[in-house]
Amino acid sequence: MKQHTWYDLADHFCARDKSLLDGGKNKYFERFAARRYNYANNPPLGAVRLVFLKQAADDKNNKTLVRNGRFVWCKDLKYEGKSPSGYRKLSFRISNGNKRFEVSEQHVVAIPHNIYINNNSFFRKYNKIFSSFASVFDYRDAVKIMKRNDDGQWRDLDDYMDYLRCETPFRPGSLVRPRKGMFFPNLKKLQDTMTDLTSEFCKTNGLLKYSNKLNEYLAGRPPSHINNGDEEFMDIVHQFSEWCENTPEAIHPVGVVLGRARNVSPHSGRELYRVSFAETIYEEMHPIQLEIINEV
């Protein structure tokens, strides 16, 4: 499994519509990470709001679910067990149709009807973008529907929710890596790392005169730096990116799940985890930001 570099993760973060490495539009951009969701005052009976990531459309049967960040009212939800890679799956219907869709938990987030989310560019903070979204397997309204469609003998809703939580691949001790597009590194750690890496790259390749400019671009570039016509400098940026892929210090470390996040209500639907990446602990990581390497 290929590990990602620090800058590759930062440059391709889904809330950024521009990418320096892509030379313009960020191919990992997700509209749901950069928009607002209002309360649902009159939610349809027996339905929940789900937003599907672009990757859900890799299965051609799910192409109609991906709507540029707009949510879909989904009903008749059913837990479909775990995929070969260990992620939980669900199926459901939309609108008045009879077709059942099936998606992995990696490709969907839930928005409780009583939640307001504002991720527009003025208010958002990269480390808080996902913390307001619920997980479909921890959201009580969604789980109520799944329980009705399950043939098992469950004492009550809490008993069924405990079962679904035990099915999660993100158990304490699980080895994970950052998911490209969904993960933005700790900003202070990113800036310090980029300063060291750009200095070492320029020193090694005889490009010391570009060191300060390269660090400025990569440690906190404004959007105006995209497509500025400086082809010589952009060539250096891509040389740096290739150099990073073969430099151990430039590879972002893998992480270990420590457990569920603290001070998060068990009734909020927010399935957040504490994850340690080397010496840096991230306190509220949404499952869609992580990829399992080794499940406990």
C-alpha positions as CSV (number, residue, x, y, z in Angstrom):
1,M,0.0,0.0,0.0
2,K,1.5,3.3,-1.1
3,Q,2.1,5.8,1.6
4,H,1.5,9.5,0.9
5,T,3.8,12.5,1.4
6,W,3.1,15.4,3.7
7,Y,2.6,17.8,0.8
8,D,0.6,15.5,-1.4
9,L,-2.0,15.1,1.5
10,A,-2.1,18.9,2.0
11,D,-2.3,19.9,-1.6
12,H,-5.1,17.4,-2.5
13,F,-7.2,18.1,0.6
14,C,-10.8,17.9,-0.5
15,A,-11.8,21.4,0.7
16,R,-9.3,23.0,-1.6
17,D,-10.7,23.5,-5.1
18,K,-7.2,24.3,-6.5
19,S,-4.1,22.1,-6.5
20,L,-0.5,23.1,-7.2
21,L,0.5,19.6,-8.2
22,D,-2.5,19.2,-10.5
23,G,-1.8,22.6,-12.1
24,G,-5.3,23.9,-11.4
25,K,-8.4,22.1,-10.4
26,N,-8.0,19.7,-7.5
27,K,-9.1,16.3,-8.7
28,Y,-9.9,15.3,-5.0
29,F,-12.1,18.3,-4.4
30,E,-15.4,17.5,-2.7
31,R,-18.2,20.1,-2.7
32,F,-19.6,18.8,0.6
33,A,-16.5,20.0,2.4
34,A,-16.9,23.6,1.2
35,R,-20.6,24.3,1.5
36,R,-23.4,24.9,4.0
37,Y,-26.2,22.6,5.1
38,N,-29.3,24.0,6.8
39,Y,-31.6,22.3,9.3
40,A,-34.3,20.0,7.8
41,N,-37.5,21.3,9.4
42,N,-39.8,18.8,7.8
43,P,-37.8,15.6,7.2
44,P,-39.6,12.9,5.2
45,L,-40.9,10.1,7.4
46,G,-38.5,7.1,7.5
47,A,-35.7,8.8,5.6
48,V,-32.3,10.3,6.5
49,R,-30.0,12.8,4.7
50,L,-26.9,11.2,3.2
51,V,-24.1,12.8,1.2
52,F,-22.1,10.6,-1.1
53,L,-18.4,11.2,-2.0
54,K,-17.3,11.2,-5.6
55,Q,-15.6,7.8,-5.1
56,A,-19.0,6.2,-4.6
57,A,-19.5,6.6,-8.4
58,D,-16.6,4.2,-9.1
59,D,-19.4,1.7,-9.0
60,K,-21.5,2.7,-12.0
61,N,-24.7,1.6,-10.3
62,N,-24.2,4.5,-7.8
63,K,-23.5,7.3,-10.2
64,T,-26.9,9.0,-9.6
65,L,-26.1,9.2,-5.9
66,V,-23.1,11.7,-6.4
67,R,-24.7,15.1,-6.7
68,N,-21.9,17.6,-6.2
69,G,-22.3,17.8,-2.4
70,R,-26.1,17.8,-2.4
71,F,-27.7,15.4,0.1
72,V,-30.1,12.6,-0.8
73,W,-33.0,11.5,1.2
74,C,-32.5,7.7,1.7
75,K,-34.9,5.2,3.1
76,D,-35.3,1.5,3.8
77,L,-31.7,1.3,5.0
78,K,-30.2,-2.2,5.7
79,Y,-26.8,-3.3,7.1
80,E,-25.1,-5.5,4.6
81,G,-22.2,-6.7,6.6
82,K,-18.5,-6.0,5.9
83,S,-16.6,-5.8,2.6
84,P,-13.5,-7.9,2.0
85,S,-11.4,-4.9,3.0
86,G,-13.2,-4.7,6.4
87,Y,-15.5,-1.7,5.9
88,R,-19.2,-1.8,6.8
89,K,-21.7,-1.6,4.0
90,L,-25.3,-0.5,3.8
91,S,-28.1,-0.7,1.2
92,F,-31.1,1.6,0.7
93,R,-33.6,3.0,-1.6
94,I,-34.2,6.6,-2.7
95,S,-37.4,8.5,-3.6
96,N,-40.2,6.2,-4.7
97,G,-37.9,3.8,-6.6
98,N,-37.5,0.1,-6.0
99,K,-33.8,0.0,-6.9
100,R,-31.5,-0.8,-4.0
101,F,-28.1,0.9,-3.8
102,E,-25.2,-0.4,-1.9
103,V,-22.2,1.7,-0.6
104,S,-19.3,1.3,1.8
105,E,-19.0,3.5,4.9
106,Q,-16.0,5.1,3.2
107,H,-18.2,6.8,0.6
108,V,-20.9,8.4,2.7
109,V,-21.6,10.8,5.5
110,A,-24.9,11.5,7.3
111,I,-26.4,14.9,8.2
112,P,-29.0,14.7,11.1
113,H,-32.0,16.8,10.4
114,N,-31.4,18.9,13.4
115,I,-27.8,19.8,12.5
116,Y,-26.6,23.0,10.8
117,I,-23.2,22.8,9.1
118,N,-21.3,25.7,7.6
119,N,-18.1,24.8,5.7
120,N,-18.0,27.8,3.4
121,S,-14.6,29.2,2.7
122,F,-14.9,32.1,5.2
123,F,-15.8,30.1,8.3
124,R,-14.2,26.7,7.8
125,K,-11.2,25.3,9.6
126,Y,-9.6,22.3,8.0
127,N,-9.3,20.4,11.2
128,K,-13.1,20.9,11.9
129,I,-14.6,20.2,8.5
130,F,-15.7,16.6,9.2
131,S,-16.5,16.8,12.9
132,S,-20.1,17.9,12.4
133,F,-21.0,15.1,10.0
134,A,-22.5,11.9,11.5
135,S,-21.6,8.4,10.6
136,V,-24.5,6.4,9.1
137,F,-23.8,3.5,11.5
138,D,-23.8,5.8,14.6
139,Y,-26.8,7.9,13.7
140,R,-29.8,6.7,15.7
141,D,-32.4,7.6,13.1
142,A,-30.5,5.6,10.4
143,V,-29.9,2.7,12.8
144,K,-33.6,2.5,13.7
145,I,-34.4,1.8,10.1
146,M,-31.5,-0.8,9.8
147,K,-32.8,-2.6,12.9
148,R,-36.3,-2.9,11.4
149,N,-34.7,-4.5,8.3
150,D,-32.5,-6.9,10.4
151,D,-33.7,-10.5,11.1
152,G,-31.6,-10.7,14.3
153,Q,-33.0,-10.9,17.8
154,W,-32.1,-7.6,19.5
155,R,-33.2,-6.5,22.9
156,D,-33.6,-2.9,21.9
157,L,-32.0,-0.2,19.7
158,D,-29.0,0.3,21.9
159,D,-28.3,-3.4,21.7
160,Y,-28.3,-3.2,17.9
161,M,-26.1,0.0,17.9
162,D,-23.6,-1.8,20.1
163,Y,-23.5,-4.6,17.5
164,L,-22.8,-2.1,14.7
165,R,-20.1,-0.4,16.7
166,C,-18.4,-3.7,17.3
167,E,-18.4,-4.2,13.6
168,T,-16.3,-1.1,13.0
169,P,-12.8,-1.7,11.6
170,F,-11.5,1.3,13.6
171,R,-10.8,-0.4,16.9
172,P,-8.2,0.7,19.4
173,G,-4.9,-0.5,18.2
174,S,-5.9,-0.6,14.5
175,L,-3.1,0.6,12.2
176,V,-4.3,3.3,9.8
177,R,-3.0,5.7,7.2
178,P,-4.3,9.1,6.2
179,R,-6.8,9.0,3.3
180,K,-5.7,11.1,0.5
181,G,-8.1,13.9,-0.2
182,M,-9.8,13.6,3.2
183,F,-6.9,14.3,5.5
184,F,-5.1,17.5,6.2
185,P,-2.0,17.3,8.4
186,N,-1.6,19.3,11.6
187,L,-0.8,22.8,10.3
188,K,2.1,23.6,12.6
189,K,3.7,20.2,12.0
190,L,3.2,20.5,8.2
191,Q,4.8,23.9,8.1
192,D,7.8,22.7,10.2
193,T,8.2,19.6,8.0
194,M,8.0,21.6,4.8
195,T,10.6,24.0,6.0
196,D,13.0,21.2,6.7
197,L,12.2,19.3,3.4
198,T,12.4,22.3,1.1
199,S,15.8,23.3,2.6
200,E,17.2,19.8,2.2
201,F,15.9,19.4,-1.3
202,C,17.3,22.8,-2.5
203,K,20.7,22.1,-0.8
204,T,20.9,18.6,-2.3
205,N,20.0,19.8,-5.9
206,G,21.9,23.1,-6.0
207,L,18.7,25.2,-5.9
208,L,19.4,27.3,-2.7
209,K,18.1,30.5,-4.4
210,Y,14.7,28.9,-4.6
211,S,14.5,27.7,-1.1
212,N,12.5,30.5,0.5
213,K,10.1,30.8,-2.5
214,L,9.5,27.0,-2.5
215,N,8.8,27.0,1.2
216,E,6.4,29.9,0.8
217,Y,4.4,28.1,-1.9
218,L,4.3,24.8,-0.1
219,A,3.8,25.8,3.5
220,G,0.9,28.2,3.0
221,R,0.4,29.3,-0.6
222,P,-2.5,31.6,-1.5
223,P,-4.8,30.5,-4.5
224,S,-3.2,33.2,-6.7
225,H,-0.1,31.1,-6.9
226,I,-1.9,28.6,-9.1
227,N,-1.1,28.8,-12.8
228,N,1.1,31.9,-12.4
229,G,2.9,31.2,-15.7
230,D,6.3,30.5,-14.0
231,E,7.0,27.3,-15.8
232,E,10.6,27.0,-14.6
233,F,9.5,27.3,-10.9
234,M,6.6,24.9,-11.4
235,D,9.1,22.3,-12.8
236,I,11.0,22.7,-9.5
237,V,7.8,22.1,-7.6
238,H,7.2,18.8,-9.4
239,Q,10.9,17.8,-9.0
240,F,10.4,18.4,-5.2
241,S,7.2,16.2,-5.2
242,E,9.0,13.4,-7.0
243,W,12.0,13.7,-4.6
244,C,9.6,13.5,-1.6
245,E,8.3,10.2,-2.8
246,N,11.7,8.6,-2.4
247,T,12.6,10.5,0.9
248,P,11.5,8.7,4.1
249,E,11.3,12.0,6.0
250,A,8.7,13.3,3.5
251,I,6.3,10.4,3.9
252,H,3.6,11.0,6.4
253,P,3.7,8.4,9.2
254,V,1.0,5.8,9.6
255,G,-1.3,6.0,12.7
256,V,-2.7,4.0,15.5
257,V,-6.4,4.3,16.6
258,L,-6.4,5.1,20.3
259,G,-10.2,5.0,20.8
260,R,-13.3,7.0,20.5
261,A,-13.0,10.8,20.8
262,R,-13.6,12.4,24.1
263,N,-16.5,14.6,25.1
264,V,-18.7,13.5,22.1
265,S,-22.2,12.6,23.0
266,P,-23.1,8.9,22.2
267,H,-26.4,10.2,20.9
268,S,-25.0,12.8,18.4
269,G,-24.3,10.3,15.6
270,R,-20.8,11.6,15.4
271,E,-18.4,8.7,15.1
272,L,-15.0,10.3,15.8
273,Y,-11.7,8.8,16.9
274,R,-8.5,9.8,18.6
275,V,-5.6,8.8,16.4
276,S,-1.9,9.0,17.0
277,F,0.4,9.7,14.0
278,A,3.9,9.4,15.4
279,E,4.1,12.0,18.2
280,T,1.0,14.0,17.0
281,I,-2.4,13.1,18.3
282,Y,-5.5,14.1,16.3
283,E,-8.5,14.3,18.7
284,E,-11.5,14.1,16.4
285,M,-11.0,12.0,13.2
286,H,-14.0,11.0,11.1
287,P,-13.8,7.5,9.7
288,I,-13.8,8.8,6.1
289,Q,-10.5,10.4,6.8
290,L,-8.7,7.1,7.5
291,E,-7.8,3.9,5.6
292,I,-7.3,0.6,7.4
293,I,-3.9,-1.0,7.1
294,N,-4.3,-3.7,9.8
295,E,-7.5,-4.3,11.6
296,V,-7.3,-5.5,15.2
